[in-house]
Amino acid sequence: MLNAECPELVFIVTNYDAKHLPIYPNLAIDCMRSGAHVWIEKPPAGNSEEVRKMIQVSAETGRHVAIGFKKMFMPANLKAKALVARPEFGRISCVTARYPQSLPAYEERLDNRKMLGFLDHFAHPHSVLLLLGGPLESISVTRADSGAATVSLRFENGAIGNLIYSHGQSPHSFFERTEIIGEGENLVIDNNIRVTLYRNGALNQSYGRAGDYFNMTDSESPAIHWEPEFSLGQLHNKGLFLLGYAPEIISYTSRLLEGKSPEYGTLADALEIMLVYEAYRKPDEIKHFIKGAKPISSVS
């Protein structure tokens, strides 16, 4: 196909190989060397070295690779990114997130088959954390016997955070919640569609004397809330757009037509996320150093 059709862009959506690893890297490299740009689904690779090889070939050929980290393109998450970039929000100090995923026990984490479900899904919360908080410096994991886990995060920019793998929650519950705290403002994303910005402002009444909660803060700084409507036949209230599927393809192809590299879901993003995956495969009893972080006391 590559030789006969000479495509400009190839979309690759495949399964895992016999070793339970993604087969995207070699396919993407073949496409780039044939002269095509590439879009691949997540997870992009089985380890960080495979991503580095794709980065090298991309540099050699001038062809781009985009990865289907759909949550980096969800309208709610992109709106949140724009809101926290406002000067009024200040520096991000803390990010917390929740995602219903089970983490295998440490003795199973070198088994690719037993890690398959985690590899297939962990990029969802971590791509949001990368989009909103930036690259991580280190993580520390505490796992329950059930497979639920809490992950303490330290970002390169100095912010801290926490990711809860809420395995065991009701299937009827919302899946995700993310909160970003700045300097006087904070923002919450509920269920990937509802965004609430709590703005900075002064209290109008002293403690213990407020009889009307509508007038407790000044009128210029109430919380602002966004969510889609589901009455009209709009593109913005359809799953293809709300879940980031259409936006990620529109963004990549539009930028290619303009001669630009992908904005999000890049190979650099893939490398960051695979380094995090490799950190998860280390014992829980030690600090998981991702990129040369200074030693911090070990965790129990």
N, C-alpha and C positions, 0 to 999 in steps of 0.2 A: 504493500500500500504506500509506504513512504517513497519508494522508488518510482512507482507508477503514477501517483497522484500529486506528489510534491506539495503536501498540505502546508499552509502557513501556521495553523494551530491545530494541535491534537488534544482531545479530551480523553483521559484514561480513567476508567472506573473498573477496577478488577478486584479479585478476592486475594486470599493469602496463599502462599506456596505450601509445599509439603512439610516445611519446617515451621509453619504457622507464622510466617513473616510476610509483610507487604512486598509485592513484586514491582512497585512503582519505580524505584531508582534506576534499574537497568533499562526499563522501557523508556523512561524520561530521557535518559542519556542517549539512547538510540535515536529518539525523535530530535533532540537538539543537534546531534551530529548530522542529521539529515537536512537540517535547516529550519526545523519547525519550532515554534513556541509550544509550551506544554501546560496543560492544567491537569492536576492529579487530585484524587480524593485524599482524605485523611484516613488513617495515619500515613504520613509520607514515606516512612522508612521504619526499619527495625532498630536502628541505632544511629548515633550522631555521625559516625564515620561515613555512612552511606549518604547522608545529607551533604557532608563536606565534598564528596565526589561530585554530586550534582552541582554544587556551587562552583567547583573548579571547571567543569565542562560548560556551564553557563557563561563563565568568564571567557573561556576559550572561543566559544561559538557566537557569543553575543545574543543568544536565545534566552528567553525568560521562562521560569517555571512558577506557576501559582498553585497554591494548595487550598483545598476546599475547607478551610477553617470557617465554616458558615457563621459562627457566632461573632466573628469579627466584623460581619456585614449586617447583622440584625439591626434594623432601624433603632430599636431601643438602646442598644449598646453604642451605636455611633452617635446618637443624640446625647447619651451620657458622656461620651468622650469630649464632645464639643462643650458641654456645660461645665465640666470640671477643668477645662482649659481656660475658662474665663478668669481674669485677674481677681475678681471678687471671691472666687472659690479658694484661692490661695494654694499653697503646696499641699499635695496629697500626703496625709499622715498615716492613714489606715485604710485597708481594703478588706472586706470580709465577703465570702461567697459560700454558697451551698449547692451541692450537686448530688443526686441519688446514685452513688456508685459504690461498689464493693471493692476493697483492696485485698488481694490475696495475702496470706500469711507469708512472712519473709522466706521460709524454707521452700515456698512455691514460686518465688519471683524470678528464678533463673530458668524456669520451665516456660518456654514460649507458648505452649498450648494453654497452660493455666493462666497466663498473663494476657491471653488474647482479648478477653472482654475489657480488661482495664486499658490495654493499648488502644483499643478501638474507640474508647469514650473519654479518657482522661484529658484529651486535647480540647474538649469542649470548655470546661471551666478554665483551663490554663490559657487558652487563647483569649478569653475575656480578661483574665488577670493581666496578660501581656498587653492587650489593647489599652486597658485603663490605667494600670499601674506601672507598666514598663517591665524590663527584664528583671529576673530574680537574681539575687546573690546567693541565697541558700534556702533550704527547706529543712524542716524537722517533723517527723511523723510519729504519731501515737495511734495505734490501731487497737480496736476492740476485738474480742473473740468472734463477734458476729460478722466482721468484715468492715463495719463502719470505722471511720478514721477522722482524726483532726490533723491538719497540716499547718504548722506555723511557718510564716513566710517572712523573708526579709528581702526587700527590693533594692536594686542598685542605687536608686535615688534616695535611700534612707527611710522610705516608708516601710511599715510593717503590715502584716495581715494574717488572715486565717481562712483556710478552706476546710469546710466540713463535708466529708463524704457521707451523706445521710442515708446509707444503706439500711433498709428496714422500714422506711417511711411508707405511708399508705399510697397505693397506686392512684388514688383519687386526689392526692395532694398536688399543689403546684410543684414543679420540679426544681426550680432555681430561684434564688434571691441573691442579689449583689448589693452591697452598700459601700460607698466611697466617702470618706470623711476628709475634709480639708481644714481650713483655718476660719472657723465661724460659719461654714456651710457644710451640708452633707446631702447626699443624693442616694436614692434607693431605686433599684430596678426589680420589680416583682414579676415573676412568671414570664420574663423576656418581653413583655409588652407594656407594662405600666411603669412610667418614670415619674418620680416625685423629687423635686428639688426643694430642700429646706434652706431658705435664704437667711442671711445674717440680718439681725435687727435688734433693736432695743426693746426691753420689756416696759410697758406703759404703767404697770401697777406693781406695787411692792409685794413681797411674799406674804401670803396669808390674807391679802385684802382684795384679791381679784374675784369679782362676782360674775364676770362675763368673759368667757374664754375667747370670744371673737375679738375682744379689744385688749387682750393681754399684750400683743405686740403692735408695733407701729404699722400703719396701713400700707406702707410702701414695701413691706418685706414678708408677705405671707408665703406659704408654700405654694409652689406651682406644680400642677399635675397634668400629665399627658397620657392618653391611651386612645387606641383606634376605636372608631365606631364600626358596628357590624350591621347596619341597616341598608346602606347603599352598596351597589356593585362596583366598589373601587378596587384598584390593584393593591392599595396599601393595606386592605384588611384581609388579604388572601395569604394562605400559608406559604406559598412560594416566595412572597415578599417579606412577611413577618419573620420567617425562619432564616432569612438570609440567602436562600438559594438563588433567586433571581438577581439580587443586588451584587453577589460575588461575581457572577458571570458578566453582568453589565459593566461592572467596574473594570474587570480585567480586559475585556475585549475593547472597551472604549479607550483605555489607556494604551493598549497596543496599537490601535488605529492612530493615536496621537504620537506614537513613537516613544512612549513612556513605559517604565517598568511598573510592575504591580505595586499598589500602595500598601495593602495588607495581605496576609496569607503568602508572604514571600519565603524564599529559601532561608533567609536570616531568621524569620519567625519559626520556621520548621526546625532549624538548628537549636534555637533556644528551647523549644518544647521537647525535643529529643534529649537534650542534656538534662532536663527535668525528669524525663522518663527514666533515664539511667540512674539518677539520684534515688528514685523510688525503689530501685532494685538493690539498694544497699540496706544493711541492717537498720532496724528502727532505733536501736540503742545508741547510735552515734549520730552526730550532726551530719547532715547530708550537704557536703560542699559541692556547689555547682561550678563555680568559676573562680576558684582561688580566694574564697572569702576568708577573712581573718578568723582564727579559731575562737569559738564560743563554747561555753561549758556544755558538756554532753547532756542529753535529756534522758529521763527514765521512761 
